[in-house]
């Protein structure tokens, strides 16, 4: 058995999905399937049961997963000790970002970090807050940067940058030059939501609830899986939405969209850096964490 195949197998078991494992490892699904088939052939046993799009380990797979995690941990410990002695910061850093920090904040931080540490390779996965937190918990990511509070006691959280959510409408909309509107006005407007698990949606729901509004009060015409999809739908005139002002900057400058605040309501939040408590961190992970927290 080779450690690369074991890493692929363990990632697949953690994520329970060939597509998610392929994305996390920057491989194609056929490549992942090929490595698993080679492992099964070498060991002479079936390691997985496939249930639709999900996979679960067989009894033999559970044994390999348990020992595989130990082997990978020993590999990482050896690498960390050698890097600590040599004083180098290198290797592959696996990060996660929820939609806004992943698309609009982390890329520039990664660029600056790599100027200081050119031997480092950074793999950034962008997903909603819930899925990034889950990947941190199962060890697939060294750390994540998310847009909503993660309350799991196994997660270590550090405050990062500030953000503001605003109401986004096309520049031709009757609200476009108002600057602000009462929250009640949202009831009469077609509205586009982010998907469940989104930090933006979670913050929006919490703050609207304080104003006495629920999602049931809104005329929801669409639910979309990314801020960019929502932004494009708003520009197309499908409806209004509440988004991070960071996602709107280019369209605001170009006059394609307008941003409004809700009267008497603060839609501010802090992005958070999240890590798994008690997990050993490579010199590379430590260096990137320090870099983020000093830059905030």
For each residue, the residues with C-beta under 8 A, 3 or more apart:
1: 5 6 39 42 43
2: 5 6
3: 6 7 71 72 75
4: 7 8 35
5: 1 2 8 9 35 36 38 39
6: 1 2 3 9 10 39 64 68 71 72
7: 3 4 10 11 25 68 72
8: 4 5 11 12 21 25 27 32 35 36
9: 5 6 12 13 35 36 39 47 61 64 65 68
10: 6 7 13 14 65 68 69 72
11: 7 8 14 15 21 24 25 140
12: 8 9 15 16 17 18 21 32 36 48 55
13: 9 10 16 55 57 61 65
14: 10 11 21 138 139 140
15: 11 12 20 21 24 135 138 140
16: 12 13 20 54 55 56
17: 12 20 21 53 54 55
18: 12 21 22 29 32 33 53 55
19: 22 23 29 53
20: 15 16 17 23 24
21: 8 11 12 14 15 17 18 24 25 27 32
22: 18 19 25 27 28 29 31 32
23: 19 20 26 125
24: 11 15 20 21 94 125 135 140
25: 7 8 11 21 22 32
26: 23 123
27: 8 21 22 31 32
28: 22 31 32
29: 18 19 22 32 33
30: 33 34
31: 22 27 28 34 35
32: 8 12 18 21 22 25 27 28 29 35 36
33: 18 29 30 36 37
34: 30 31 37 38
35: 4 5 8 9 31 32 38 39
36: 5 8 9 12 32 33 39 40 47 48
37: 33 34 40 41
38: 5 34 35 41 42
39: 1 5 6 9 35 36 42 43 47 64
40: 36 37 43 44 45 46 47 48
41: 37 38 44
42: 1 38 39
43: 1 39 40 47 60 64
44: 40 41
45: 40 58 60
46: 40 49 58 60 61
47: 9 36 39 40 43 57 58 60 61 64
48: 12 36 40 55 56 57 58 61
49: 46 55 56 57 58
50: 54 55
51: 54 55 56
52:
53: 17 18 19
54: 16 17 50 51
55: 12 13 16 17 18 48 49 50 51
56: 16 48 49 51 61
57: 13 47 48 49 60 61 62 64 65
58: 45 46 47 48 49 61 62
59: 62 63
60: 43 45 46 47 57 63 64
61: 9 13 46 47 48 56 57 58 64 65
62: 57 58 59 65 66
63: 59 60 66 67
64: 6 9 39 43 47 57 60 61 67 68
65: 9 10 13 57 61 62 68 69
66: 62 63 69 70
67: 63 64 70 71
68: 6 7 9 10 64 65 71 72
69: 10 65 66 72 73
70: 66 67 73 74
71: 3 6 67 68 74 75
72: 3 6 7 10 68 69 75 76
73: 69 70 76 77
74: 70 71 77 78
75: 3 71 72 78 79
76: 72 73 79 80 280 282
77: 73 74 80 81 280
78: 74 75 81 82
79: 75 76 82 83 91 282
80: 76 77 83 84 280 282 283
81: 77 78 84 85
82: 78 79 85 86
83: 79 80 86 87 88 89 90 91 282 283 284
84: 80 81 87 283
85: 81 82
86: 82 83
87: 83 84
88: 83 119 283
89: 83 117 119 120 283 284 287
90: 83 117 119 120 284
91: 79 83 119 120 121 282 284
92: 120 121 122 123 284
93: 120 121 122 123 142 282 284 285 288
94: 24 123 125 140 141 142
95: 106 110 122 123 124 125 141 142 143 144 145 288
96: 102 124 125 126 127 132 135 136 141 143 144 145 146
97: 101 102 103 105 106 124 125 126 132 144 145 146
98: 101 102 126 127 128 129 132 144 145 146 147 148 198 199
99: 102 103 126 127 128 147 194 198 199 200 226 227 228 247
100: 103 104 105 147 163 199 200 227 244 246 247 271
101: 97 98 104 105 106 145 146 147 160 161 271
102: 96 97 98 99 105 106 124 125 126 127 145
103: 97 99 100 107 126 227 228 247
104: 100 101 107 244 246 247
105: 97 100 101 102 108 109 145 161 246 271
106: 95 97 101 102 109 110 124 145
107: 103 104 110 111 124
108: 105 111 112
109: 105 106 112 113 291 292 295
110: 95 106 107 113 114 122 124
111: 107 108 114 115
112: 108 109 115 116 291
113: 109 110 116 117 120 122 287 288 291
114: 110 111 117 118 120 122
115: 111 112 118
116: 112 113 291
117: 89 90 113 114 120 284 287
118: 114 115
119: 88 89 90 91
120: 89 90 91 92 93 113 114 117 284 288
121: 91 92 93
122: 92 93 95 110 113 114 288
123: 26 92 93 94 95
124: 95 96 97 102 106 107 110
125: 23 24 94 95 96 97 102 132 135 141
126: 96 97 98 99 102 103
127: 96 98 99 102 131 132 135
128: 98 99 131 132 194 195 197 198 199 225
129: 98 132 133 146 147 148 150 197 198 199 202
130: 133 134 196 197
131: 127 128 134 135 197
132: 96 97 98 125 127 128 129 135 136 141 144 145 146 274
133: 129 130 136 137 144 146 150 152 155 274
134: 130 131 137 138
135: 15 24 96 125 127 131 132 138 140 141 144
136: 96 132 133 139 140 141 143 144 155 274 275 276
137: 133 134 152 154 155 276
138: 14 15 134 135
139: 14 136 276 279
140: 11 14 15 24 94 135 136
141: 94 95 96 125 132 135 136 144
142: 93 94 95 275 281 282 284 285 288
143: 95 96 136 273 274 275 285 288 289
144: 95 96 97 98 132 133 135 136 141 273 274 275
145: 95 96 97 98 101 102 105 106 132 160 271 272 273 274 292
146: 96 97 98 101 129 132 133 150 199 271 272 274
147: 98 99 100 101 129 163 198 199 200 203 244 269 271 272
148: 98 129 198 199 200 202 203 269
149: 157 272
150: 129 133 146 155 157 272 274
151: 155
152: 133 137 155
153: 277
154: 137 276 277
155: 133 136 137 150 151 152 274 275 276 277
156: 274 275 276 277
157: 149 150 272 273 274
158: 272 273 274 275 289 293
159: 270 272 296
160: 101 145 270 271 272 273 292 293 296
161: 101 105 270 271 296
162: 268 269 270 271
163: 100 147 244 245 246 268 269 270 271
164: 244 245 267 268 269
165: 200 203 204 207 242 243 244 245 267 268 269
166: 242 243 244 245 248 259 260 261 267
167: 175 181 186 240 241 242 259 260 261 262
168: 230 231 234 240 241 242 243 248 257 258 259
169: 173 175 176 234 240 257 258 260
170: 173 176 234 235 237 256 257 258
171: 176 255 256 257 258
172: 176
173: 169 170 176 240 258
174:
175: 167 169 178 181 185 240 258 260
176: 169 170 171 172 173 258
177: 258
178: 175 181 260
179: 260 261
180: 260 261 262 263
181: 167 175 178 185 186 260 262 263
182: 185 262 263 264
183: 186 208 211 213 262 263 264 265
184: 187 213
185: 175 181 182 188 189
186: 167 181 183 189 191 208 213 217 218 240 262
187: 184 213 217 218 219
188: 185 219
189: 185 186 219 239 240
190: 219 221 238 239 240
191: 186 218 219 220 221 239 240 241
192: 220 221 222 223 224 230 233 234 238 239 240 241
193: 201 215 218 220 222 223 224 230 241
194: 99 128 198 200 201 204 223 224 225 226 227 230 241
195: 128 198 201 223 224 225
196: 130 201
197: 128 129 130 131 201
198: 98 99 128 129 147 148 194 195 201 202
199: 98 99 100 128 129 146 147 148 202 203 269
200: 99 100 147 148 165 194 203 204 227 242 243 244
201: 193 194 195 196 197 198 204 205
202: 129 148 198 199 205 206
203: 147 148 165 199 200 206 207 267 269
204: 165 194 200 201 207 208 242 267
205: 201 202 208 209 214 215
206: 202 203 209 210
207: 165 203 204 210 211 265 266 267
208: 183 186 204 205 211 213 214 215
209: 205 206 212 213 214
210: 206 207 265
211: 183 207 208 262 264 265
212: 209
213: 183 184 186 187 208 209 217 218
214: 205 208 209 217
215: 193 205 208 218 220
216:
217: 186 187 213 214
218: 186 187 191 193 213 215
219: 187 188 189 190 191 239
220: 191 192 193 215 223
221: 190 191 192 238 239
222: 192 193 233 238 239
223: 192 193 194 195 220
224: 192 193 194 195 229 230 233
225: 128 194 195 229
226: 99 194 229 230
227: 99 100 103 194 200 230 231 243 244 247
228: 99 103 231 232 247
229: 224 225 226 232 233
230: 168 192 193 194 224 226 227 233 234 241 243
231: 168 227 228 234 235 241 243 247 248 251 257
232: 228 229 235 236
233: 192 222 224 229 230 236 238 239 241
234: 168 169 170 192 230 231 237 238 239 240 241 243 257
235: 170 231 232 251 256 257
236: 232 233
237: 170 234
238: 190 192 221 222 233 234
239: 189 190 191 192 219 221 222 233 234
240: 167 168 169 173 175 186 189 190 191 192 234
241: 167 168 191 192 193 194 230 231 233 234
242: 165 166 167 168 200 204 267
243: 165 166 168 200 227 230 231 234 247 248
244: 100 104 147 163 164 165 166 200 227 247 248
245: 163 164 165 166 248 249 252 259
246: 100 104 105 163 249
247: 99 100 103 104 227 228 231 243 244
248: 166 168 231 243 244 245 251 252 257 259
249: 245 246 252 253
250: 253 254
251: 231 235 248 254 256 257
252: 245 248 249 255 256 257 258 259
253: 249 250
254: 250 251
255: 171 252
256: 170 171 235 251 252
257: 168 169 170 171 231 234 235 248 251 252
258: 168 169 170 171 173 175 176 177 252
259: 166 167 168 245 248 252
260: 166 167 169 175 178 179 180 181
261: 166 167 179 180 265 267
262: 167 180 181 182 183 186 211 265 267
263: 180 181 182 183
264: 182 183 211
265: 183 207 210 211 261 262
266: 207
267: 164 165 166 203 204 207 242 261 262
268: 162 163 164 165
269: 147 148 162 163 164 165 199 203
270: 159 160 161 162 163
271: 100 101 105 145 146 147 160 161 162 163
272: 145 146 147 149 150 157 158 159 160
273: 143 144 145 157 158 160 289 292 293
274: 132 133 136 143 144 145 146 150 155 156 157 158
275: 136 142 143 144 155 156 158 279 281 289
276: 136 137 139 154 155 156 279
277: 153 154 155 156
278:
279: 139 275 276
280: 76 77 80
281: 142 275 285 286 289
282: 76 79 80 83 91 93 142 285 286
283: 80 83 84 88 89 286 287
284: 83 89 90 91 92 93 117 120 142 287 288
285: 93 142 143 281 282 288 289
286: 281 282 283 289 290
287: 89 113 117 283 284 290 291
288: 93 95 113 120 122 142 143 284 285 291 292
289: 143 158 273 275 281 285 286 292 293
290: 286 287 293 294
291: 109 112 113 116 287 288 294 295
292: 109 145 160 273 288 289 295 296
293: 158 160 273 289 290 296
294: 290 291
295: 109 291 292
296: 159 160 161 292 293
